[in-house]
C-alpha cells in the first residue's frame, strides 16, 4: 500500500447501530492526544435546585448516550463536514440557524 494511492473506504454499519441515538446536546473536551464528544440526552425535565453555596440553580439531569473519541487530525475534517452539511440543510429547508 502506498500513501499516494486513493483510498476507498468500505464501512460496515451493524444493524443495531442503524437507529442511532437521540441527543439533546453534546459536550466536547480534549486531552493532548484525543478529542472527546459526549452526546447527552435529557433524562428528566429540569427542576429547581441550589448549588453548594445555596444559590438557586436549574438542575438539568442528563445521560451520556454516546461517547466518541477522535484524533486531533480528524477534528478539522469533522468541522468541515458539519459546516457543509449545515449549509445543505439550510438550503433544503430554507431555515437558518443562529451561530
C-alpha positions, -999 to 999 in steps of 0.1 A, spaced: 0 0 0 13 34 -9 4 67 6 -3 81 -29 -30 56 -37 -66 69 -34 -85 54 -5 -118 37 -9 -135 31 25 -157 1 30 -177 10 61 -199 -15 78 -230 -3 97 -241 -30 121 -279 -34 123 -281 -25 160 -264 9 152 -288 19 123 -314 35 146 -288 57 162 -293 76 195 -311 109 200 -290 136 218 -302 170 231 -267 184 231 -230 175 230 -202 183 254 -167 184 237 -134 182 255 -99 171 248 -66 157 260 -33 162 243 -40 131 222 -77 129 216 -109 149 213 -139 135 231 -176 142 222 -202 132 248 -237 132 233 -262 138 260 -300 131 262 -321 148 289 -332 122 315 -360 143 331 -374 178 329 -353 205 345 -360 212 382 -352 240 406 -323 234 430 -294 251 447 -257 250 443 -232 243 472 -234 279 483 -272 278 485 -277 299 453 -307 290 431 -299 269 400 -318 249 375 -308 213 376 -309 196 341 -305 158 345 -289 142 315 -273 109 304 -245 103 280 -259 82 252 -227 80 232 -191 89 237 -170 94 205 -132 98 206 -114 111 175 -77 120 169 -69 157 167 -62 155 130 -98 145 123 -113 174 141 -107 197 111 -123 172 87 -153 168 111 -157 206 113 -157 209 75 -182 181 71 -205 196 97 -203 230 81 -210 216 47 -240 195 59 -254 225 78 -252 246 46 -270 219 26 -297 216 54 -302 254 53 -306 253 15 -330 224 16 -352 236 45 -350 274 39 -342 277 76 -311 293 92 -295 285 125 -282 310 149 -245 307 153 
